[in-house]
Amino acid sequence: EGSSFLFDASISGPAITHITQVPDGFWAVIIAFIGAYEATRAETGWVDPADCPVDQPGLLRDDYMPGDLKFDPLGLMPGDLKF
């Protein structure tokens, strides 16, 4: 009964077994995209360790808002938020 448009209906059976049926190449692509995005986010959000005081490792930039992915295609986030 497979109805997946991504994997040519090759994934079937109970949902708990679906993750083991996904082709191996798919995971390599997903891991590469997530790793690239997380590296970019780390460079954007955190102060360079060479520029950080010794007593404040992992210092966030002043203009960085944790959780704000800068993705708002519908314009739903108000522009005047101040935390």
Residue pairs with C-beta under 8 A, 6 or more apart in sequence:
1 12
2 9
2 10
2 11
2 12
3 9
4 10
4 11
7 21
7 22
7 23
7 26
10 21
11 18
11 21
11 22
12 21
13 21
41 69
44 61
44 64
45 60
45 61
45 64
45 66
46 58
46 59
46 60
46 61
46 64
47 59
47 60
47 61
49 57
52 58
52 59
53 59
60 66
65 83
